[in-house]
C-alpha cells in the first residue's frame, strides 16, 4: 500500500516538473531578447530530459507494480 502511494506521488511530481519547465521555456521563448538566448534552449533540453526520465519511470512502475 505504501509503495502504491509512493509511485503515485512520484509520478505526479515528475509530471508537474515537466509541466513547469515547459511553461518556463515557452515563457522565455515569447519574452525574447537576451533572456531567450540565454535560457530558452537550456529549458527545452531540460524538459526533454525530464520527459525521458518520467516516461522511463512510468514504464518501470507499470511493469513492476501492476495489479
Residue pairs with C-beta under 8 A, 6 or more apart in sequence:
3 65
4 65
7 61
7 65
10 57
10 61
11 54
11 57
11 58
11 61
14 50
14 53
14 54
14 57
14 58
15 54
17 50
17 54
18 47
18 50
18 51
18 54
21 43
21 46
21 47
21 50
22 47
24 43
25 39
25 40
25 43
25 44
25 46
25 47
28 35
28 36
28 39
28 40
28 43
29 36
29 40
